[in-house]
Amino acid sequence: MLVNLSDEIEKSNYELLSKYFNASTDELIAEVKILKAHKDTPRGTNSASVYHWLDWLCQFSRSTIYKQFYHCLKMFSIIPVTSCTCERTFSKLTIVKNKLRNTIGQERLNALLFLFVEQELTNNVDINDVIDEFKHLTQSDRRLVL
């Protein structure tokens, strides 16, 4: 509702944003009213529109003009909506760190866990590129950093 610049937002919702994001309620309400009068403000209510808003506010130093609004949007973009990622990571940790791998070091465990959790990224890696890079390394540099 905040990025939609809707009139339907009650003052209690602004106070809630102010409480959790350490923002001024009155300034936030005033900034939303001023932003609503702009004709070139971004529109939309999905997560991509939040990033579009942040880009728009960073242009021409608008983020210094609309400090409270910018701060709230920035907080929305960095605070996770759910804890699914954390839960998924701990679930994968029990699979990666089994009895056979119980003696591996922390650095290697982090690398293996990253590869296992971020499977979408690892599936997009071209194996031939990795082989070519490994082939051109000298004997002492053949140990790749994970």
C-alpha positions in Angstrom: 0.0 0.0 0.0 2.9 2.4 0.7 4.3 2.2 -2.9 0.8 2.5 -4.3 0.5 5.9 -2.6 -3.1 5.0 -1.5 -5.3 7.2 0.6 -6.6 4.1 2.3 -3.6 3.7 4.5 -4.6 4.5 8.1 -2.5 6.6 10.4 -2.0 3.5 12.6 -0.2 1.8 9.6 2.1 4.8 9.3 2.8 4.7 13.0 3.6 1.0 12.7 6.1 1.7 9.9 7.6 4.5 12.0 7.9 2.2 15.0 9.7 -0.6 13.2 11.7 1.4 10.7 12.5 4.3 13.1 10.9 6.9 10.8 8.8 10.0 11.6 5.1 9.4 11.1 4.2 13.0 10.2 7.1 13.4 7.8 6.2 10.0 6.1 2.6 11.0 5.6 3.7 14.4 4.2 6.1 12.8 1.8 3.5 10.4 0.5 1.1 13.3 -0.1 3.8 15.2 -2.0 4.8 12.0 -4.0 1.2 11.5 -4.9 1.2 14.9 -6.6 4.2 14.0 -8.8 3.2 12.8 -12.3 6.3 10.6 -13.0 6.3 8.5 -9.9 6.5 4.7 -10.4 3.4 2.6 -10.2 2.8 -1.0 -9.2 2.5 -3.0 -6.0 4.9 -6.0 -6.7 8.4 -6.4 -5.4 9.9 -5.2 -8.7 8.1 -1.9 -8.2 9.9 -1.4 -4.8 13.2 -1.6 -6.6 11.9 0.7 -9.3 10.9 3.2 -6.6 14.4 3.0 -5.1 16.0 3.7 -8.4 13.6 6.6 -9.0 14.4 8.1 -5.6 18.1 7.8 -6.2 17.9 9.8 -9.4 18.5 13.5 -9.0 19.1 13.0 -5.2 15.4 12.5 -4.5 16.3 10.1 -1.7 17.6 13.1 0.3 14.3 15.0 -0.3 12.0 12.0 0.6 14.2 10.6 3.4 11.5 8.8 5.4 9.8 7.2 2.4 13.2 6.1 1.0 14.3 4.7 4.3 11.0 2.6 4.6 11.4 1.3 1.0 15.1 0.4 1.7 14.1 -1.5 4.8 11.4 -3.4 2.8 14.0 -4.5 0.3 16.5 -5.8 2.9 14.2 -7.5 5.4 13.2 -11.0 4.4 9.5 -11.6 4.1 9.7 -15.2 5.4 12.3 -17.4 7.0 12.0 -20.1 4.3 15.6 -19.4 3.1 17.0 -19.9 6.5 15.0 -23.0 7.2 16.0 -24.4 3.8 19.6 -23.8 4.5 19.5 -25.7 7.8 17.6 -28.5 6.2 20.3 -28.8 3.5 23.0 -28.6 6.2 21.8 -31.8 7.7 22.2 -33.5 4.3 25.6 -32.0 3.5 27.2 -32.5 6.9 26.6 -36.2 7.4 28.8 -38.7 9.3 31.2 -39.1 6.4 31.8 -35.4 6.1 31.8 -34.7 9.8 35.5 -33.9 9.8 35.6 -31.3 7.0 36.7 -27.7 7.8 34.3 -24.8 8.1 35.5 -23.2 4.8 34.9 -26.3 2.8 31.5 -26.9 4.5 30.4 -23.4 3.6 31.5 -23.9 0.0 29.6 -27.2 -0.3 26.5 -25.8 1.4 26.5 -22.8 -1.0 26.7 -25.2 -4.0 23.9 -27.3 -2.6 21.6 -24.5 -1.5 22.1 -22.4 -4.6 21.4 -25.2 -7.1 19.8 -22.8 -9.6 23.1 -20.9 -9.9 25.2 -24.1 -10.1 23.0 -25.6 -12.8 23.7 -22.6 -15.0 27.5 -23.1 -14.9 29.0 -24.3 -18.1 31.2 -27.3 -17.3 33.4 -26.8 -20.3 34.3 -23.3 -19.1 35.3 -24.7 -15.8 37.4 -27.4 -17.5 39.1 -24.8 -19.7 39.9 -22.6 -16.8 41.3 -25.5 -14.8 43.3 -26.7 -17.9 45.1 -23.3 -18.2 46.2 -23.1 -14.5 49.7 -24.1 -13.5 50.3 -27.2 -11.4 50.5 -25.2 -8.1 47.3 -23.1 -8.9 45.1 -26.1 -9.8 43.3 -26.0 -6.6 40.2 -23.9 -7.3 38.7 -21.7 -4.7 35.2 -22.9 -3.9 
